[in-house]
């Protein structure tokens, strides 16, 4: 199933900054990589990354910046799962 949504340029820019930040968490980098892989490609979020994003959104442990990436990734997930 093709996804008709794609990552916005603002989120893509933020994701690129996260990936180049040596202090960013591995979770943030995973979400950033997923968001960048969905720029103008029609890809949808995989189930593993959906799970990571969901946990990041519901945890107080992660920054708002990480939660923005998580929300973007989840918005491009398979709604049937």
N, C-alpha and C positions, 0 to 999 in steps of 0.2 A: 504494500500500500504506500503510495507516494504522499509525502507531507507537503501541504501547500504553504506552510508557514516557514519563515526563515528568520535568522537572527538579525536584529536591527544593527545599523552601523554604530550606534552608541554602545550597545552591549558588546559588539565585536571589538570595539576600541578598548573597552574596559577589560575584556577577556585577554586581549593581547598584552595589556599592562600587567595583569595577574600572572600570566605565563612568564614574563620577563622579571618578575619580582622574586628575588632569592628568598624572601621571608614569607611568601605566600604558602598557605598550607597545601598539602597534597590534595585535599578535598577541593579546595578552591581551584587548583590547577586542573583537576579532573573535570570539573564543571566548566571551566574556561575552555578547555580543549574540546569538549562536547559542543559548547555554544559556537565555537569557531568552525567546527566541522559542518555546522548547519547553515552557514552563510551562503545564501543563493544556491543551495544544492538540493533541497527537497528531502534531505535525510530526516529521519525521526530519531528521537532519543531511545537508546537501548534500555532494556529492563534493569540492568545493573546500575546504570547511571540514574535512571528514574528513582531507584531505591535510595541511592546516595543523596540525590537532590531533595527527596521527600524528608529524609532524616535531617538534612541540613536546615531545611525550612522550619522544622518543628523543634529544633534545639536552640537553646540560648547560648550555646558555646561558639556559634559562628557569627561573623560580622555581617552587617547589613550588605556589604559589597558581595560577600559570598552568597547571601540569600537572594540577591538580585540575579546572580548567575543561575542559581538553583531554580528560581521561578521561570526564567527564560527557557531553561532546558526542559522543565516540566510542561511548559505551554506547547512544546513541540513533540510531546510524547504520544504514544499510541493510546487513544482514548478507550480502546477495547480491553486493555490490560487492567 
